[in-house]
Every structure is written in structure tokens, then in C-alpha cells.
Amino acid sequence: MQQKKTIFGTIISYFLKGLLYTVPLTVTVYIIYELFIFLDGLIPSDTPGLGVLVLLGVITLVGILGSTFLANPIERYFTQLLERVPLVKTLYSSIRDLMSAFVGEKRRFNRPVLVKLIEGSEIKKLGFITQEDLSEFDINEDHIAVYLPHSYNFSGNLYIVEKRNVTILDANAAEVMKFIVSGGVTEVDKKEIKS
């Protein structure tokens, strides 16, 4: 009887290890596949993958054109046009600012910090400084804006906290974000954390 329990426990252990290897790989491959199919379908074509190539080419071409001196007046014109429509203005500017926070020249999620939210408590959260000058909101200079992402989610909260409650981390922003999003269970690459 004891030997049957041992064999059954061993089989369960192997099954769980198999899950550990196959589930993350399968989910990752599935998400990449679905994203590829979605992007490929944006530009209809009989040749699989051609839609993605055309899309990548168009985005790259827009980036090249956007880097020239001709793009500034055109962008300014379209921005002014969009800012005349109330709902469109809010949507467009929010999406543009969010995109530039990740890939633009004004990156915002590149300064990881440790934040003490409650005075007298030792509980702290990881986040990113997004704005240091809050004078346009009549918030005094000893406060800054800190974004605290949620774990296992693509959302978070923006907090206005006193600078004295924020410790800037000497860490790689991408590794800190990965650590937060995984709920703290991911193993952080020690070589990457300081780069």
C-alpha cells in the first residue's frame, strides 16, 4: 500500500512539473499566434504573414517620415484638428502620452522606486516616478506622482506621495516591472537588475 502511494505521488509530481514547463510555453505561443493572426488580418492578403510585413513596413515608414522636418507641421495640424473635438481630444492625447511613456523620447516608466504609502508602516510598494513637477495642479514641490502597477494585470494606480516616502532604486526598470506584474514570483536576472 505504501509503495502505491509513493508511485502515485511520484506520478503527480512529474505531472505538476510537466505543467510547469508546458503551460507557460503553450500560453506564450498561443498569445503570439493570436496576435500574429490579428495583425495579419488587418491588411487582407492571400499570403500568410504578408499583412504583418506590410504593417511593419508602414509603421517603419511613418517613423522615418516622422523624423524629418516635414512631419512637424503636419503633426501639429492634425493634433490641432483632433483637439477641437472634445472626446477625441481626450482619447487621442491619452493614448499618445501612454505610448510615449513606453517608447518615446519622454519615457516615464524608467525610474523605479520603493514607496512607503502609510506613515509609520514598514509596508512598501514598487512603482515608477511619472512626474516630479505637479505645480500645474497646485500641489507643492515636496510631492511627486508615482505609478504603482498591479500584479497579473495591465493596470495600476497613480498616487501623489511625499518625496521623503520615495526611495529611488538602482535597478533596471524592465526587471522591476516584470517583478511587479508577476506578483513577485518571477526570478529577477541579477545581471540585468543593475543595468
C-alpha positions in Angstrom: 0.0 0.0 0.0 2.8 2.4 0.9 4.5 1.6 -2.4 1.3 2.5 -4.3 1.2 5.9 -2.5 4.8 6.5 -3.4 4.3 5.7 -7.1 1.1 7.8 -7.2 2.9 10.7 -5.5 5.8 10.4 -8.0 3.4 10.5 -11.0 1.6 13.6 -9.5 5.0 15.3 -9.0 6.0 14.6 -12.6 2.6 15.8 -13.9 3.0 19.1 -12.0 6.5 19.6 -13.3 5.1 18.9 -16.8 2.5 21.6 -16.2 5.2 24.0 -15.0 7.1 23.5 -18.3 4.2 23.3 -20.8 1.6 25.9 -19.6 3.8 29.0 -19.8 5.2 27.9 -23.2 1.8 27.0 -24.6 0.2 30.2 -23.4 3.1 32.3 -24.7 3.0 30.6 -28.1 -0.9 30.9 -28.2 -0.8 34.7 -27.4 1.9 35.3 -30.0 0.0 33.2 -32.6 -3.3 35.1 -31.9 -1.5 38.5 -32.1 0.1 37.5 -35.4 -3.3 36.3 -36.8 -4.9 39.6 -35.7 -2.2 41.8 -37.1 -2.0 39.8 -40.3 -5.8 40.2 -40.7 -5.6 44.0 -40.6 -4.3 44.0 -44.1 -6.1 41.3 -46.0 -3.9 39.1 -48.2 -3.8 35.6 -49.6 -0.2 35.1 -48.5 0.0 34.4 -44.7 2.4 36.8 -43.0 2.3 39.4 -45.8 -0.1 41.6 -43.8 2.3 41.7 -40.8 5.2 42.5 -43.1 3.3 45.3 -44.8 2.1 46.6 -41.4 5.7 46.6 -40.0 6.9 48.4 -43.2 4.2 51.1 -43.0 4.9 51.7 -39.3 8.6 52.0 -40.0 8.0 54.3 -43.0 5.8 56.5 -40.8 8.6 56.6 -38.2 11.1 57.6 -40.9 8.8 60.3 -42.2 8.0 61.4 -38.6 11.7 62.0 -38.1 12.0 64.5 -40.9 11.5 68.3 -40.8 8.3 67.9 -42.9 6.5 65.9 -40.2 6.3 68.7 -37.6 3.9 71.0 -39.4 1.7 68.0 -40.5 1.6 66.5 -37.0 0.9 69.9 -35.5 -2.0 70.4 -38.0 -3.6 67.1 -37.2 -3.1 67.5 -33.5 -4.9 70.9 -33.6 -7.6 69.4 -35.7 -8.2 66.5 -33.2 -8.0 68.8 -30.2 -11.1 70.6 -31.4 -13.3 67.5 -30.8 -13.8 67.1 -27.0 -14.0 63.3 -26.7 -11.5 62.6 -29.5 -9.0 65.1 -27.9 -9.0 63.3 -24.6 -8.7 59.8 -26.2 -6.0 60.8 -28.6 -3.8 62.7 -26.2 -4.2 60.0 -23.5 -3.1 57.2 -26.0 -0.3 59.4 -27.4 1.0 60.1 -23.9 0.8 56.5 -22.8 2.7 55.3 -25.9 5.4 58.0 -25.5 5.7 56.9 -21.8 6.9 53.5 -23.0 8.7 54.1 -26.4 9.0 57.8 -26.9 11.7 60.3 -26.0 9.8 61.2 -22.9 9.8 57.8 -21.3 8.1 57.7 -17.9 8.5 54.2 -16.6 12.2 54.2 -16.4 12.7 55.4 -12.7 11.8 52.5 -10.4 11.1 53.4 -6.8 10.1 51.9 -3.5 7.2 53.8 -1.9 6.1 53.9 1.7 2.3 54.7 1.5 1.4 54.7 5.2 3.3 56.7 7.7 4.7 54.6 10.5 4.2 51.4 8.5 7.0 49.2 7.0 4.9 48.0 4.1 6.2 49.4 0.8 5.2 49.1 -2.8 7.3 49.1 -6.0 6.4 51.7 -8.6 7.7 54.3 -11.1 8.1 58.1 -10.9 6.0 59.6 -13.7 6.0 63.3 -12.8 8.0 65.4 -10.4 6.6 68.9 -11.1 2.9 69.0 -10.1 2.7 72.8 -9.9 0.0 72.8 -12.6 -2.3 71.1 -10.1 -1.3 73.5 -7.2 0.5 70.6 -5.5 3.6 71.7 -3.6 7.0 70.7 -4.6 7.6 68.1 -1.9 5.1 65.7 -3.6 5.6 63.7 -6.8 3.5 61.4 -9.0 4.2 57.7 -8.7 2.5 55.0 -10.7 2.1 51.6 -8.9 1.3 48.8 -11.4 -1.0 45.9 -10.4 0.3 42.3 -10.4 -1.0 39.9 -13.1 -2.7 42.9 -14.8 -2.1 45.7 -17.2 -3.4 48.4 -14.9 -2.3 50.3 -11.8 -2.9 53.4 -9.7 -1.4 56.8 -9.7 -0.5 58.2 -6.3 0.7 61.6 -5.2 3.2 61.0 -2.4 5.7 63.0 -0.5 9.3 62.7 -1.8 10.5 61.7 1.6 8.5 58.5 1.3 10.1 57.5 -2.0 13.4 55.7 -2.4 14.8 55.6 -5.9 16.1 52.1 -6.8 19.3 51.4 -8.6 17.6 48.8 -10.8 16.6 48.1 -14.3 13.1 49.4 -14.9 12.1 46.4 -17.1 13.2 43.9 -14.5 11.3 45.8 -11.8 8.1 45.9 -14.0 8.4 42.1 -14.7 8.8 41.5 -10.9 5.7 43.6 -10.1 3.5 42.2 -12.9 4.4 38.6 -11.9 3.3 39.3 -8.3 6.8 39.0 -7.1 7.2 35.3 -8.1 9.5 35.8 -11.1 13.2 35.4 -10.7 14.9 38.6 -11.5 18.1 38.4 -13.5 20.8 39.8 -11.2 22.9 40.9 -14.1 20.0 42.8 -15.6 18.7 44.4 -12.4 21.6 46.9 -12.1 21.9 47.7 -15.9 
